[in-house]
Amino acid sequence: MGTSEQRFTIGVEEEFLLIDPRTRRLRPQADKVLPEAEKEVGDHVDPEFKLSQVETSTPPCESLDELRTELVQLRRGVIEAAERADSVVGAAGTHPFSHRGGGEVTPKESYIGLEREYQRLAREKVICGCHVHVGVRDREAAVQVMNRVRPWLSAILALAVNSPFWLGEDTGYGSFRTEVWRRWPTAGTPHTFASSEEYDSFVDLLLTIGSIDDPARLFWDVRPSPRFDTLEYRVTDVGLSVEDSLTVAGLVRALTQTCDGEVADDAPRCEPRPELLREATWRAARYGLDGDLIDVSRGQSVPAVELVEGLLSYLRPVLEENGEWDEVCSLVEHVIDRGPGAARQRKAFRGAERLEDVVDLVVEETKSGVA
């Protein structure tokens, strides 16, 4: 997912659950699904931490239309491969009622090492996210932009909440995946770094003291990619539909470009306290679009939609410059009108109060417009 200077390419990684179509429980069949999926999409599909998961990754794309085409193609390939293995695919941050039955760790040394080190945290890590890579000039640009995007991550998370159920219960959260994930010591929103050298020195320190065994073990909400010339956003649940993931990608690319312009202009930087950023992320995970969120730049609680509108206003110059203002606004309005994935899952449950119906909704939305 590398990029040349100033192109701001976008690439998306989506993590999916493999599900038994009859019991609707997790099905640890990645070893059967992956070879079939590779026939369709080549090396753009990979194993994930658990055998009940797979991950896709698009190539770097120049436009949202190109990205949409890639996301559709990858979802179609995985869905068809799963069906040939008598499974179905679900794009949800958590499975509504089953994770222990599909909790077998993929037999890969790095994953086995994670389970050995983190024990129950690793055993409960059956969660799926959407990771967006945005191309930047170099590593220094990635660090400086990372410093500036942090106040807006909670607004993007609120639009993307898609994991309300866990172990058979409505958790009360829009994104319970966020709460499961942030228990890990290397998760959360990073502090600022003066330079890429300071960032790399900190990563080296964590490696030296044995806190991580690879730079990829920094599970922050946003980070310079350890593999590409990109800034990688990891704050959101996987999108229930292609449109949900596209919404996140469109906002994230514009946010990166906007903040990169501020770096070039040496504009003043908002530096909220880390405790406030943590509270803002918790509020977004808890309520999604259904409550007041925190505008950390002003130190105020505001209705969720007002914060999202503030984000769009902040990004408008770049979105208009890129010819994407109408498209991204339409994507965001669609989420607000329908509700994010968590709201749609809860609506499915309210009918007969059956979590199996929620799984069916997840499976259907995962392939909407795809298969």
C-alpha positions in Angstrom: 0.0 0.0 0.0 2.9 2.3 -0.6 2.4 5.7 -2.3 4.3 8.3 -4.3 4.6 11.9 -3.0 1.3 13.7 -2.3 -1.0 11.1 -3.9 -2.8 10.2 -0.7 -3.8 6.8 -1.9 -6.2 4.7 0.1 -6.3 1.0 0.9 -8.6 -0.9 3.2 -8.1 -4.0 5.2 -11.4 -5.7 6.4 -11.6 -8.5 8.9 -14.5 -11.0 8.6 -16.1 -13.7 10.7 -16.7 -17.2 9.3 -20.1 -18.5 10.4 -22.0 -21.8 10.3 -25.1 -21.1 8.2 -27.3 -23.4 10.3 -26.3 -22.8 13.9 -25.1 -19.2 13.1 -22.1 -19.9 15.4 -18.5 -19.1 14.6 -16.9 -21.7 12.4 -13.1 -22.2 12.5 -12.7 -23.0 8.8 -10.1 -20.4 7.6 -7.8 -23.3 6.6 -10.5 -24.4 4.1 -11.8 -21.0 3.0 -8.4 -19.3 2.4 -7.2 -21.6 -0.4 -10.6 -21.1 -2.2 -10.5 -17.4 -1.7 -7.0 -17.1 -3.0 -8.2 -18.6 -6.3 -10.5 -15.6 -6.6 -8.5 -12.7 -5.2 -4.9 -13.9 -5.0 -2.7 -12.6 -2.2 -5.3 -10.0 -1.1 -6.7 -12.4 1.5 -4.9 -13.5 4.6 -5.4 -15.5 7.8 -6.3 -13.7 10.9 -5.6 -14.4 14.6 -8.4 -16.9 14.9 -9.4 -19.7 12.5 -12.9 -18.3 12.5 -11.6 -15.1 10.8 -10.1 -14.0 7.5 -8.8 -10.6 6.4 -8.8 -8.9 3.0 -6.7 -6.0 1.8 -7.2 -3.8 -1.2 -4.4 -2.5 -3.4 -3.7 1.2 -3.0 -6.5 3.2 -4.8 -6.6 6.7 -6.2 -10.3 7.3 -5.8 -13.3 6.2 -3.8 -14.9 4.7 -6.9 -11.8 2.6 -7.4 -11.9 1.6 -3.8 -15.5 0.6 -3.9 -14.8 -1.7 -6.9 -12.0 -3.4 -5.0 -14.0 -3.8 -1.8 -16.9 -5.4 -3.7 -14.6 -7.7 -5.5 -12.8 -8.9 -2.4 -16.0 -9.4 -0.4 -17.5 -11.4 -3.3 -14.4 -13.6 -3.5 -14.4 -14.4 0.2 -18.2 -14.9 0.3 -18.1 -17.3 -2.6 -15.1 -19.2 -1.2 -16.9 -19.6 2.2 -20.0 -20.9 0.5 -18.0 -23.6 -1.2 -16.8 -24.6 2.3 -20.4 -24.6 3.6 -19.9 -21.4 5.6 -21.1 -17.8 5.4 -19.3 -14.5 6.1 -20.2 -11.8 8.6 -18.8 -8.2 8.8 -19.4 -7.3 12.4 -17.0 -6.2 15.1 -18.1 -9.0 17.4 -20.2 -12.2 17.0 -23.5 -11.7 18.8 -23.5 -14.8 20.9 -20.6 -17.1 20.1 -16.9 -16.7 20.3 -15.5 -19.6 22.3 -16.7 -22.2 19.8 -14.7 -20.5 17.1 -11.8 -19.4 19.2 -9.0 -21.7 17.9 -5.9 -19.7 17.2 -4.5 -19.9 13.7 -1.4 -22.1 13.9 1.1 -19.5 13.1 4.1 -18.9 15.4 3.4 -15.2 15.9 -0.2 -15.8 16.8 0.6 -18.7 19.1 3.1 -16.4 20.8 0.5 -13.7 21.3 -1.8 -16.3 23.0 1.0 -17.5 25.2 1.9 -14.0 26.3 -1.6 -12.4 26.7 -3.6 -15.4 27.8 -7.3 -14.6 28.3 -7.0 -11.3 26.4 -5.8 -13.2 23.4 -8.4 -16.0 23.9 -11.2 -13.3 23.8 -9.7 -11.6 20.8 -12.4 -12.6 18.4 -13.1 -9.1 17.0 -13.0 -7.6 13.6 -11.9 -4.1 12.5 -11.5 -2.0 9.4 -8.0 -0.6 8.9 -7.5 2.2 6.4 -4.1 3.0 5.0 -3.6 6.5 3.5 -0.4 7.2 1.5 1.9 9.9 2.8 5.2 11.3 1.6 7.4 9.6 4.2 7.6 8.4 7.8 8.1 11.9 9.2 4.9 13.1 7.5 3.1 10.0 9.0 4.2 11.0 12.5 3.3 14.7 12.2 -0.1 14.0 10.7 -0.8 11.3 13.3 -0.2 14.0 16.0 -3.0 16.1 14.4 -5.7 13.6 13.5 -6.3 12.4 17.1 -9.1 14.9 18.1 -11.3 13.6 15.3 -11.0 9.8 15.7 -14.0 9.6 18.1 -16.3 11.2 15.5 -15.2 8.6 12.9 -15.7 5.8 15.4 -19.2 7.0 16.2 -20.2 6.6 12.6 -18.8 3.1 12.4 -20.0 1.4 15.6 -20.9 -2.2 14.6 -20.5 -4.5 17.7 -23.4 -4.1 20.2 -23.7 -7.8 21.2 -21.2 -10.0 23.1 -21.7 -13.5 24.5 -25.4 -13.4 24.0 -26.1 -10.0 25.5 -26.7 -6.5 24.4 -23.7 -4.8 26.0 -25.2 -1.3 25.9 -22.3 -0.2 23.7 -22.3 0.6 20.0 -18.8 -0.7 19.7 -18.0 -3.3 22.4 -15.1 -4.4 20.2 -13.5 -1.1 21.2 -13.7 -2.0 24.8 -12.4 -5.5 24.3 -9.5 -4.2 22.2 -8.5 -1.3 24.5 -7.7 -3.7 27.4 -4.5 -4.5 25.5 -1.4 -2.6 26.8 -0.4 -1.4 23.3 -4.0 -0.3 22.2 -5.6 3.1 22.4 -4.8 6.6 21.1 -1.1 7.4 21.0 0.5 10.5 22.5 2.3 13.0 20.3 5.8 12.5 19.1 8.2 15.4 18.2 9.6 13.5 15.2 9.9 10.2 13.4 13.2 9.7 15.2 11.5 10.0 18.6 8.7 7.6 17.4 11.2 5.0 16.2 13.2 5.3 19.4 10.1 4.5 21.4 9.3 1.5 19.2 12.9 0.3 19.7 12.5 0.7 23.5 9.4 -1.5 23.5 11.3 -4.1 21.5 14.2 -3.9 23.8 12.2 -4.4 27.0 10.2 -7.2 25.4 6.8 -5.4 25.4 6.4 -6.1 21.7 8.2 -8.6 19.4 7.4 -6.7 16.2 6.4 -3.1 15.4 3.1 -4.4 14.1 2.2 -5.2 17.7 1.5 -1.5 18.3 -2.2 -1.7 18.2 -2.9 2.0 18.4 -6.0 3.6 16.9 -3.6 5.3 14.4 0.0 4.6 13.6 2.6 4.9 10.9 2.4 1.6 9.1 5.4 -0.7 9.9 5.4 -2.0 6.3 4.2 0.8 4.0 4.6 4.6 3.5 1.1 5.1 4.9 -0.6 6.3 8.0 -2.8 3.4 9.2 -6.1 4.1 11.0 -7.3 1.2 13.2 -10.0 2.8 15.3 -13.2 1.5 13.8 -15.2 -1.8 13.7 -15.4 -3.5 10.3 -18.1 -2.0 8.2 -21.4 -3.9 8.1 -21.7 -3.0 4.4 -19.3 -1.9 1.7 -20.8 1.6 2.0 -20.0 1.7 5.7 -16.3 0.9 5.1 -16.2 3.4 2.2 -17.6 6.1 4.5 -14.7 5.6 6.9 -12.2 5.6 4.1 -13.4 8.8 2.6 -13.3 10.7 5.8 -9.9 9.3 6.8 -8.3 10.2 3.5 -9.6 13.7 3.7 -8.5 14.0 7.4 -5.0 12.9 6.5 -4.8 15.4 3.6 -6.1 18.2 5.7 -3.7 17.6 8.5 -0.8 17.2 6.1 -1.6 20.7 4.8 -1.5 22.0 8.3 1.9 20.5 8.9 3.1 22.1 5.7 1.7 25.5 6.9 3.1 25.0 10.4 -0.5 25.7 11.7 -1.2 25.6 15.4 -2.0 22.1 16.7 -4.7 21.1 19.1 -3.1 19.1 22.0 -5.9 17.6 24.1 -5.0 15.8 27.3 -4.7 12.0 26.8 -7.3 11.5 29.5 -9.8 13.5 27.5 -9.1 11.6 24.3 -9.7 8.4 26.1 -13.0 9.7 27.4 -14.0 10.8 23.9 -13.3 7.4 22.5 -15.2 5.7 25.3 -18.2 8.0 24.7 -18.2 7.2 20.9 -17.9 3.5 21.6 -20.7 3.6 24.1 -23.3 5.8 22.3 -22.3 5.9 18.6 -24.6 8.5 17.1 -27.2 8.2 19.8 -25.9 10.5 22.5 -23.6 13.5 23.2 -20.0 13.1 22.2 -17.0 15.2 23.2 -15.6 17.9 21.0 -12.1 17.7 22.5 -10.8 20.8 20.7 -13.4 23.0 22.5 -13.8 20.9 25.6 -17.5 20.5 25.2 -20.2 17.8 25.1 -22.1 18.1 21.8 -24.8 16.0 20.0 -23.1 13.3 18.0 -24.5 14.6 14.7 -23.1 18.1 15.5 -19.6 16.7 16.0 -19.9 14.8 12.7 -21.0 18.0 11.0 -18.1 19.8 12.5 -15.7 17.1 11.1 -17.3 17.5 7.6 -16.9 21.3 7.8 -13.2 20.9 8.8 -12.7 18.6 5.8 -14.7 20.5 3.3 -11.9 22.4 1.6 -10.0 19.2 0.8 -13.1 17.2 -0.1 -14.1 20.0 -2.6 -10.6 20.1 -4.0 -10.7 16.4 -4.6 -14.2 16.5 -6.1 -15.5 14.2 -3.2 -17.6 16.6 -1.2 -21.0 15.5 -2.5 -20.1 11.8 -2.4 -18.7 11.8 1.2 -21.6 13.9 2.5 -24.0 11.5 0.9 -22.2 8.5 2.5 -22.3 10.2 5.9 -25.9 11.2 5.6 -26.8 7.6 4.6 -25.2 6.3 7.8 -27.0 9.0 9.9 -30.4 8.2 8.3 -30.1 4.4 8.6 -28.1 4.3 11.7 -24.6 2.7 12.0 -24.2 -1.0 12.0 -24.9 -1.3 15.7 -28.4 0.3 15.3 -29.2 -2.0 12.4 -28.2 -5.0 14.4 -30.4 -3.9 17.4 -33.3 -3.3 15.0 -33.0 -6.9 13.7 -33.1 -8.2 17.3 -36.2 -6.2 18.3 -38.4 -8.2 16.0 -38.4 -11.7 17.7 -35.6 -11.0 20.1 -33.5 -13.8 18.5 -29.7 -13.3 18.1 -29.9 -15.7 15.2 -31.8 -13.0 13.4 -29.0 -10.5 14.1 -26.5 -12.9 12.6 -28.7 -13.3 9.5 -28.9 -9.5 9.2 -25.1 -9.3 9.4 -24.6 -11.9 6.7 -27.1 -10.3 4.4 -25.7 -6.8 4.8 -22.1 -8.1 4.4 -23.1 -9.2 0.9 -25.5 -6.4 0.0 -24.5 -5.0 -3.4 -21.7 -7.7 -3.6 -23.1 -11.1 -4.3 
